[in-house]
């Protein structure tokens, strides 16, 4: 069996999320598996690095699948490019060691959250950025983000739907940039709880708006209380940016 | 009468172009006039700095209109923001001298053309950039662009539909930038013939692909022959970027 790894970008706007649902094709996994199965004549099941929620995008989701199909990688990639909808693109494709597993072997994941901080929203990023018309204070947001970097119990930054045994995760870096009122927040970590990135962004936005102080983020962490979580920032601003192995 | 000037950004994907058509609302002008007329109770007619074709976008189209309506500018702008579709945004609005005319008073216009030069297209710019999967040679394109700067007879770079008396125009600057395989071509001039920007971009692409040499652009100019025009680059990559007065 060949083990094929792919890096997949998608505009999540139209989809119910990454994970295949019963009786429904409008998922990223569903679309990929349908085309891969048609191409190979096998029933292909893909493994993703993790799920992305409804409306969340990807610049670098990684998936792998096993197949006996013998066509060359460029030929397969060309086929996928032709038959996938234009909002799902296989950017990279390669044959990897049979032991490679997209989910188990993840070392770090980086998410990108975009905020349109123009007074009136930019029509060109309206599907890919959260619009906030009040000016955010970036310096305060950067100050607050520093409390989150490192190994912490992120219970206060997880959805109550999160059912992981341990809520301890490590964030390696948070980078916040701004260019022409488009703010980009990159968060790299070894793993994320359910809604964790969107709740972190929600908290940073509160800091940027002056509703919370940077030091409050430190307190939130220490409380380890999910009822203390900030509002979850909208899905459309979020993208799975990069997965490292 | 008050004379109101507005800077309007729009995603042209859904529209039949800027100019109002009979019996059809799917134009930028049509949408703006409908909302403005509803707001003021008057029959508002707007003047644009010029037309944009079907599918062409705008970061900085300028329009003006006359009205007796007395609401403050911020109140009007808020109203427009609420009632216009989300792909048309009035970014700036101000009251100007009664003699100001959006079309007659134009000093320069800048157009932006975007090319996605990734091997496989980026799903996030698919509606706003022309995808070319073969690597373009930017240095050659920049060299070629220099022949176009200055005052020239642009007959060879105009659609045969162009019916202007004179085909002499001046291009002040062409700037070509690249970032992560997204190429941006900015063209500033005192005026443009019908399809001129898209034909110039078409010619620069031929140079970038090695189908034409930079010097061929100089020859094309000198021929003053509209049958020599390069292919017109697709509308979706084009945006009216800025209008100066």
Interface residues (C-beta under 8 A of the other chain):
Chain A: X9 X10 X11 X57 X59 X77 X81 X86 X87 X88 X89 X90 X91 X118 X120 X121 X122 X123 X124 X126 X128
Chain B: X9 X10 X11 X57 X59 X77 X81 X86 X87 X88 X89 X90 X91 X118 X120 X121 X122 X123 X124 X126 X128
